[in-house]
Amino acid sequence: MSRLHDAMSRRRAARRHLREERALARALSAAPTLESAHEIAAISTRR
């Protein structure tokens, strides 16, 4: 049962990471200026 729980936990973590990556890509593409896109990218690298 522990292996199943671990597998489900890894899957949830992977999906959460992909969701965050898609949100970052949306934020970068919607940034009004190149400077704001740079700020968004800089903030994301500090996470």
C-alpha positions in Angstrom: 0.0 0.0 0.0 2.9 2.3 0.7 4.2 2.0 -2.9 0.8 2.9 -4.2 0.6 5.9 -1.9 4.1 7.0 -3.0 3.2 6.6 -6.7 0.0 8.7 -6.3 1.9 11.3 -4.3 4.6 11.6 -7.1 1.9 11.9 -9.7 0.2 14.7 -7.8 3.5 16.5 -7.5 4.2 16.1 -11.2 0.8 17.5 -12.1 1.2 20.4 -9.7 4.6 21.2 -11.3 3.1 21.1 -14.8 0.2 23.3 -13.7 2.7 25.8 -12.3 4.7 25.8 -15.5 1.6 26.4 -17.6 0.6 29.3 -15.4 4.1 30.8 -15.7 3.9 30.5 -19.5 0.5 32.2 -19.6 1.8 35.0 -17.3 4.9 35.5 -19.5 2.9 35.6 -22.7 0.4 38.0 -21.2 3.0 40.4 -19.8 2.4 43.9 -21.2 6.1 44.7 -21.6 9.4 42.9 -22.0 10.5 44.3 -18.6 7.5 42.8 -16.8 8.1 39.5 -18.5 11.7 39.6 -17.3 10.4 40.3 -13.7 8.0 37.4 -13.9 10.8 35.1 -15.1 13.1 36.3 -12.4 10.5 35.8 -9.7 9.9 32.3 -10.9 13.5 31.3 -10.7 13.7 32.3 -7.1 11.0 29.8 -6.1 
